[in-house]
């Protein structure tokens, strides 16, 4: 277990009459690490403060609990092929957990009661799925992948995950050549209500948006770093339907920090670069801390863990520990995932 003393920013946020949130004083951040063998975990789904579901490489899907004792409980999935799939997407609704593998063939499993059932598969030499989420109604769900034609690969469900269908390119904005998506943390997609945002990278770093569960779409440009394969937006989060944050950069240049962080206050139509030329550098996941009025944010990646208490304008590095993804339980506890490990972050 690691305890990190945090010096709270001297330049605290100016609090207006409209915004009565006062940045809290966090004295310590504790990161507890739980080692695993030969598995890279980029997708987690929080259950509660003592349990998390994970999906990783080598076909590994399971539950981890630290209640009383640490316990890994794998979920047995009967694969039809000797090659075990690499999972980088996970989502849940009120009835089941869903895990989606990245590449040919893409396999989407519904997991309930410890049993896994294949619900969707896709065979194509270019297939590569990146992220998945359910909407607030628990009936509609969405997953995004790299283009197999001239548009994003997007599959939808409207019956709680029992059936899935792929949107034809005639109903989606066209992708630029070499524009794709990053399967870095299962967080380049975000849903609120009936709205979904999806972030791209590579040749172009753009935001796809739908306000009607994926029936109709808009696409918006961003000032993010873009143009090369490893450049672009790796992760997005929204505090509400207007205010959001995007983070990423260049995976091949992890210390670079130009044009890799941006915020929006108009629902993703326009974006403003923040902390340009300042840390954090490349990050694979960004998340708002719940019940902090969109002010407290954590970003994680192979370069460490960073924290903002002013909505992403300024940041402090709080740990050099490498993690791919973070997901909060509440305003004080979050689960982390990485290479051969899970983690638990506690704010005090």
C-alpha positions, 0 to 999 in steps of 0.5 A: 500500500502506498500513501501519497501526501498531497499538497493542495494547490495554493491557487484554489478556484475562485468561487462565484455566487453561482458555484458554491463548491469549495475545493476540499483539502485532501491530506492523503491519497492512498493507492493499494495495489493488487497483483495479478498474473499475465493479464492486461486490464483496460476495462473495469466496472465498479460494483461497490467500494469492495468489489469490481468487475474486470475484463482483460487480455487472455480471455480473463473476465472476473470479479475482485473483492477486498471485503475481509480478504482479497479474492479473485473470482474468474468467470468461466467462458467457453470459447469456441477457438483455442485463441483466447480473446482480448477484452478491452470493453465492459459495461453493465445494466441492472441485469447483467455484465457485458464484455466485448473483445477487440479483434477478429472475430469480435465477441460480445458476451452477456454474463449473468449468474456466473454464466456467459452467453455469446450475444454478438460476433463480427468477422472482418479483417479490420474489426477492432472494438474499443469501448462500450457503455449502457445508457441510463435506462439500462435498455439501450447500450452502445459499443464503438470500434474502428472503421471496417468501411468508411465510418465508425463501427457502432453497434446498438442494443435497445432490449437490455443487451439481448440483441445487437445490431450494427449501424450502416454507414449511410446513417453515420458521419464519414470517417477520415482516412486513418481516423480511428478510436483507442481501446485504452481504457473503455472511456472514449465513450460517455452516455448521459440520459439519451445522449452519447459522445464518442472521441476519435484519434489518429488522422483526426481527433473528433467528437461524434454525438447523438442525442437519441440513443444513437439514431442520428449523429453529429460530428465536431472538430477539436483542437486536439493533437492529431494527424498521426496514428498514436495521436488524439483523444483517448478518454472523455468524461462529462459532468453534465450534458454541457460540461466535459473533458477530453484527454490523451496525447501521443502514446509514442511520445508519453512525455509530450503535453501539448494540445492533449487536454481540452474542455467543453461547456456546450455539450461537445460542439466546441473545445478549448485546450487547457494546461497547454505545455503543462502536465499532465502529459499523455493519459489514457483515462480521465474521470470526474470525481462524483459530487464535486460539481465538476471541479475534481478530476483524476487522470491516469496513464502509464506516466502516472496519476494526476489530479485537478480541483478546478475543472481541469485548468490546473493539475498536480501529479500525485503518483508515478504509478502506472494505470490504464483506467480509473472509475469512481465508486463515490467522491472518496474511493476509486478502482484502478486497472493496469498491467498485471494489476488492479488498484484502489485509490482512497482520498482522505 
